[in-house]
Amino acid sequence: MISHPDARVALAAARAGAAALAPFLRQRAAAERKDDGSPVTEADRAASRAALAVLEAEVPRDALISEEAPPPEGWAAARRRWFVDPLDGTREYVAGIPEFVVMIGLVEEGRPTVGCVLDPTAGRAWLGVVGEGAWAVEPDGAVRPLRAARRAALAGAREVVSRFHEPPDLPAWAAAAGIADRRPCGSMGLKAARIAEDQADLHLRPRGRCAYWDSAGPVALLVAAGGEAGDGRGRPLRYDDPSLAHEGLLICAGGLLAPVAASFAGWAASTEGGA
């Protein structure tokens, strides 16, 4: 039983988004291109409207920011900000790969505190409240606790990598770092859930734009489960930039944030063209 009020709101919003997605999962997805080149579908928009409707009803005084809606004026000054990614993993969705999710994240005073990631194809949700714990919520309502691994060394770690976004230099770094297992995984939320479930140890996006709605829910979930998170260089995350994005993202098991960041920085500095 999930009792935390904000966690219940996050789960309700994610479930509403998933319910809005359901009719689209039975048909072939037609994608358009946004100004930044990323794909968007009617499913993204429908899920956004449904999730925002729940949040507007439940937390009307909070700032609500969705990937598929213009951000409200003054959002960065709000003490409580909800970030909605109504369909994270749109490329997988369009390709027919069932690795996409609905993500809801609450940021309070600049820090992710509540996160929900919901898989609409399996009906499973992962929910975290920083300082209280993290749980998997099964389709039948059963709840089980989650705990990420703790590691002191990078050698032998398990990495989840992006299917469509992996930087070309990342495999060479992983080999040099002694990472034992690299497996593709779609949504950022699913990557965080794998780490929170102790099925993986890290995901590194060393550079490039990572939107706040891509990170808020997954980071809160993972930190609640005992993991760690930072930007692409392992620095503390901020949620107040007008661009609504960080430079890269690193999510990992407990104890790995500093070793991963130092390893990649050292490798990049010693490699021609490193960044």
C-alpha positions, 0 to 999 in steps of 0.5 A, spaced: 500 500 500 502 506 497 501 511 503 505 518 501 500 523 498 505 525 492 506 518 490 499 516 490 498 522 485 504 521 481 501 513 480 494 516 478 497 521 473 501 515 470 496 510 470 491 516 467 497 517 461 497 509 460 490 509 459 490 514 454 495 510 451 491 504 450 487 505 444 494 507 440 497 500 442 493 496 438 495 500 431 501 502 427 504 509 430 505 515 425 510 519 427 511 527 426 518 531 427 518 536 432 523 542 431 528 539 435 528 533 430 525 528 435 519 524 434 512 525 436 505 522 435 498 523 437 499 517 443 504 522 446 499 528 446 493 524 448 497 521 454 500 528 456 493 531 456 490 525 461 496 525 466 496 533 466 488 533 467 490 528 474 495 533 476 491 539 475 485 536 479 490 534 485 495 539 485 492 545 482 497 550 486 504 546 483 507 548 476 506 542 471 511 541 465 510 536 460 514 535 454 508 536 450 505 542 452 508 549 453 511 550 460 507 555 464 510 562 466 514 562 472 515 555 473 522 555 475 520 560 481 515 554 483 517 551 490 514 544 487 514 542 480 511 536 476 515 534 470 511 529 465 514 525 460 507 522 457 511 517 452 518 516 454 521 512 448 517 514 442 522 511 438 521 504 441 514 505 440 514 507 433 518 501 432 514 496 435 519 495 441 515 495 447 520 499 451 516 505 453 513 508 459 509 514 462 514 518 467 512 523 472 517 526 477 516 531 482 521 536 484 521 540 490 526 546 491 530 543 486 531 536 488 527 530 485 523 527 491 518 523 488 518 519 481 513 514 478 515 510 471 509 506 468 510 500 463 503 501 459 504 494 456 506 490 462 502 494 467 507 495 472 509 501 475 516 503 479 515 508 484 520 512 489 519 517 494 526 519 496 528 518 504 522 513 504 523 508 499 522 505 492 517 499 490 515 496 484 507 496 483 505 489 479 498 489 475 495 486 480 496 491 486 502 487 489 507 491 492 514 489 493 520 494 495 526 495 491 533 496 492 539 498 488 546 495 488 552 498 492 558 497 488 565 500 490 569 499 483 567 500 476 570 493 473 565 488 472 559 493 472 553 492 468 551 497 463 544 499 460 545 503 453 541 507 449 538 503 443 538 510 438 542 515 442 549 511 444 555 516 443 560 513 438 565 513 443 562 510 449 563 502 447 571 504 447 570 507 454 566 501 457 571 496 454 577 500 457 573 501 464 572 493 464 564 493 464 562 486 463 555 487 460 552 492 456 545 491 454 540 496 450 534 498 453 529 504 451 526 509 455 530 512 461 525 510 466 526 503 464 534 504 465 533 507 472 528 501 473 533 496 471 538 499 476 533 500 482 531 492 481 539 491 481 538 488 474 544 493 472 549 498 475 549 504 470 547 508 464 551 514 462 549 519 457 556 523 457 553 529 453 548 532 449 541 535 452 537 531 457 530 534 458 528 535 465 522 530 464 527 525 462 530 525 468 526 527 474 521 521 475 527 516 474 532 520 478 527 520 484 525 513 483 533 511 483 535 515 489 529 513 493 532 506 491 539 507 494 542 509 487 545 515 485 545 520 479 548 526 476 549 530 470 553 527 464 560 529 468 557 527 475 555 533 478 549 535 482 543 536 477 539 542 477 532 544 475 532 551 474 535 552 467 530 556 462 532 550 457 529 545 461 535 540 460 541 538 463 548 537 459 548 529 459 545 524 465 549 519 469 544 514 473 548 508 477 548 504 483 550 506 490 557 508 490 558 508 483 557 516 481 564 518 482 568 512 479 564 513 473 565 520 472 572 520 474 573 514 469 570 517 463 573 524 464 580 521 464 579 516 458 576 522 454 582 526 456 587 521 454 583 520 447 584 524 441 577 527 440 575 526 447 570 531 450 
